[in-house]
Amino acid sequence: MRSQFLPDPIAPEVLRRLLEAAHAAPSVGLMQPWNFLIIESTAVRQQIRAAFETANHEAEDMFDGRKRQLYSELKLQGITDAPVNLCITCDRDRGGKVVLGRTHNRDTDLYSTVCAVQNLWLAARAEGIGVGWVSIFHDADLRRILNLPHHVVPVAYLCLGHVAELYEQPELQARGWAERRVLDDLILHERWPDEETAPQNRES
């Protein structure tokens, strides 16, 4: 959700329910590595918007032909339109040096944080709140603006607000950027097949 935000504020009790849903997410070793940085200040959001614009111009140049033209027509953020911005972070020191379930895969803290993002997104849909994930930033810019310490990773920068319409399909699909893949093409059994028989799901 990027282009449908209304100026109406999110009621504090609704925002609290969304955060409670996110905080109820499962996490490996119950480490709960997330924090929720609520951003409502116009000045801060304008800085974030400027950081996005810089990165977005660079991203546009990475596409060719029709994709570049379509990219230039897409609105990929609602940073200053949505009444609430939310940065969900992962504290990579949470739980100490040794965390149950993280002993052999350090990135389970990042995966756990994404579970919190998903919980919040589903709860927002149930509340009629639109959510847009903005990922086009230089990490250093986001860290500087939000004063994030070195051990805290920004996992998701979200725009939240009431919207004129909740799409029945992803906005990028509605605008012709991509199509939902067929589920049966993505289901495998027992082990990954040999390369010559593997599903051809990569972009050409």
VENWORA-V118256 format. One record per residue. PSI is psi in whole degrees, 0 to 359 (none if undefined). OMEGA is omega as a letter, one per 40 degrees, with the letter a starting at -180 (none if undefined). Layout:
psi & omega
PSI & OMEGA
PSI & OMEGA
This chain:
psi & omega
121 & a
330 & a
6 & a
9 & a
140 & i
157 & a
351 & a
135 & i
155 & i
128 & i
139 & a
322 & a
329 & i
313 & i
321 & i
318 & i
322 & i
318 & i
325 & i
321 & i
317 & i
317 & a
341 & i
2 & a
153 & i
150 & i
143 & i
130 & i
15 & a
38 & a
335 & i
65 & a
2 & a
154 & i
157 & a
105 & a
107 & a
127 & a
112 & i
345 & a
130 & i
319 & a
317 & a
318 & a
328 & i
323 & i
318 & i
318 & i
318 & i
320 & i
320 & i
313 & a
319 & i
310 & a
326 & a
322 & i
321 & i
318 & a
320 & a
322 & a
349 & a
348 & a
159 & a
155 & i
231 & a
322 & a
321 & i
318 & i
315 & i
320 & i
316 & a
339 & a
349 & a
140 & i
115 & a
15 & i
157 & i
35 & a
313 & a
355 & i
316 & a
140 & a
337 & a
131 & i
146 & a
121 & i
117 & i
121 & a
166 & i
120 & i
106 & a
354 & i
357 & a
129 & i
356 & i
189 & a
328 & a
119 & a
133 & i
129 & i
352 & a
6 & a
333 & a
359 & i
98 & a
334 & a
2 & i
339 & i
323 & i
317 & i
320 & i
320 & i
323 & i
329 & i
322 & i
321 & i
314 & a
316 & i
314 & a
319 & a
316 & i
319 & i
321 & i
318 & i
318 & i
332 & i
358 & a
22 & a
131 & i
147 & i
133 & i
132 & a
118 & i
118 & a
2 & a
83 & i
156 & i
130 & a
319 & a
324 & i
314 & a
318 & i
317 & a
313 & a
320 & a
1 & i
44 & a
132 & i
164 & a
331 & a
1 & a
126 & a
128 & i
112 & a
316 & a
128 & i
113 & a
144 & i
128 & a
141 & i
168 & i
148 & a
158 & i
330 & a
139 & i
120 & a
148 & i
347 & i
163 & i
141 & a
322 & i
330 & i
318 & a
330 & a
7 & i
16 & a
318 & a
166 & i
152 & i
130 & i
155 & i
125 & a
315 & a
334 & i
348 & a
359 & a
127 & i
165 & a
134 & i
308 & a
160 & i
133 & a
164 & i
154 & a
320 & a
342 & i
5 & a
149 & i
138 & a
81 & a
358 & a
154 & i
143 & i
none & none
